[in-house]
Amino acid sequence: MLYQLMYSSQSTFAPSMDAMALLLDRARRQNAARGVTGVLFSVDGVFVQILEGERDVVRRLVEHIGKDPRHDGLTVVMERPIAQRVFTSWSMAWINPDASEVAAWARLDGTTGIQQVLARLQQNPARLPAVMEHIVAAIGDSAGGAGQV
Ligand SMILES: Cc1cc2nc3c(=O)[nH]c(=O)nc-3n(C[C@H](O)[C@H](O)[C@H](O)COP(=O)(O)O)c2cc1C
């Protein structure tokens, strides 16, 4: 069963270009081998990641990622079976939005802080498809390094 899961966590390091390149390079190779696609971004020290793939594979991967000392407090925001992938061609895309951009994607303009946006999304998952469309558009706009499969 194809599955999609979104989580947030608190970064325990400064996600510099070098540190992220290292993390993403490995993640992309492993995800491609496991049939996992998705997107990762970091806003104000908070990681948000969406993972797609076979349910058991995704759940096992999240458990594994949760033990990584580069972040803590992993919390699942949303998980659900899906008919088709949203991030079809990305083994792990990386984008770099700011909190107000993410709020606008969720039509939550004026919401301060990424944690507040995530809490509102959790309460109202109907906003998620629009957010994902904006994320896909943002990936398309970001030059290079997007982790195309
Ligand atoms: C925020 C964050 C996101 C990550 N995303 C992935 C991912 O999508 N796929 C992956 O294989 N590893 C990901 N990792 C790295 C894993 O935690 C782990 O380091 C990696 O899978 C290598 O594990 P191994 O040494 O047991 O093979 C992520 C780590 C962090 C901190």
The ligand as a Tripos MOL2 file, in Angstrom:
@<TRIPOS>MOLECULE
LIG
   31    33     1     0     0
SMALL
NO_CHARGES

@<TRIPOS>ATOM
      1 C1         15.9180   15.6550    9.0880 C.3       1 LIG1
      2 C2         16.4910   14.3630    8.5740 C.ar      1 LIG1
      3 C3         15.9420   13.7710    7.4380 C.ar      1 LIG1
      4 C4         16.4470   12.5650    6.9420 C.ar      1 LIG1
      5 N1         15.8850   11.9920    5.8450 N.ar      1 LIG1
      6 C5         16.3300   10.7990    5.3980 C.ar      1 LIG1
      7 C6         15.7270   10.1600    4.2860 C.ar      1 LIG1
      8 O1         14.7900   10.6480    3.6700 O.2       1 LIG1
      9 N2         16.2210    8.9460    3.8980 N.ar      1 LIG1
     10 C7         17.2750    8.3520    4.5330 C.ar      1 LIG1
     11 O2         17.6850    7.2590    4.1360 O.2       1 LIG1
     12 N3         17.8770    8.9520    5.5720 N.ar      1 LIG1
     13 C8         17.4450   10.1580    6.0200 C.ar      1 LIG1
     14 N4         18.0620   10.7700    7.0790 N.ar      1 LIG1
     15 C9         19.3020   10.1730    7.6250 C.3       1 LIG1
     16 C10        19.0370    8.9860    8.5230 C.3       1 LIG1
     17 O3         18.6700    9.4430    9.7910 O.3       1 LIG1
     18 C11        20.3220    8.1280    8.5960 C.3       1 LIG1
     19 O4         21.4060    8.9110    8.9890 O.3       1 LIG1
     20 C12        20.6370    7.5300    7.2550 C.3       1 LIG1
     21 O5         19.5130    6.8120    6.7970 O.3       1 LIG1
     22 C13        21.8510    6.5890    7.3010 C.3       1 LIG1
     23 O6         21.6060    5.5470    8.1820 O.3       1 LIG1
     24 P1         22.5590    4.2720    8.2590 P.3       1 LIG1
     25 O7         23.8990    4.8050    8.6360 O.co2     1 LIG1
     26 O8         21.9340    3.3970    9.3070 O.co2     1 LIG1
     27 O9         22.5260    3.6810    6.8810 O.co2     1 LIG1
     28 C14        17.5610   11.9710    7.5920 C.ar      1 LIG1
     29 C15        18.1010   12.5800    8.7250 C.ar      1 LIG1
     30 C16        17.5920   13.7660    9.2190 C.ar      1 LIG1
     31 C17        18.2060   14.4110   10.4300 C.3       1 LIG1
@<TRIPOS>BOND
     1     1     2 1
     2     2     3 ar
     3     2    30 ar
     4     3     4 ar
     5     4     5 ar
     6     4    28 ar
     7     5     6 ar
     8     6     7 ar
     9     6    13 1
    10     7     8 2
    11     7     9 ar
    12     9    10 ar
    13    10    11 2
    14    10    12 ar
    15    12    13 ar
    16    13    14 ar
    17    14    15 1
    18    14    28 ar
    19    15    16 1
    20    16    17 1
    21    16    18 1
    22    18    19 1
    23    18    20 1
    24    20    21 1
    25    20    22 1
    26    22    23 1
    27    23    24 1
    28    24    25 2
    29    24    26 1
    30    24    27 1
    31    28    29 ar
    32    29    30 ar
    33    30    31 1
@<TRIPOS>SUBSTRUCTURE
     1 LIG1         1 GROUP 0 **** ****
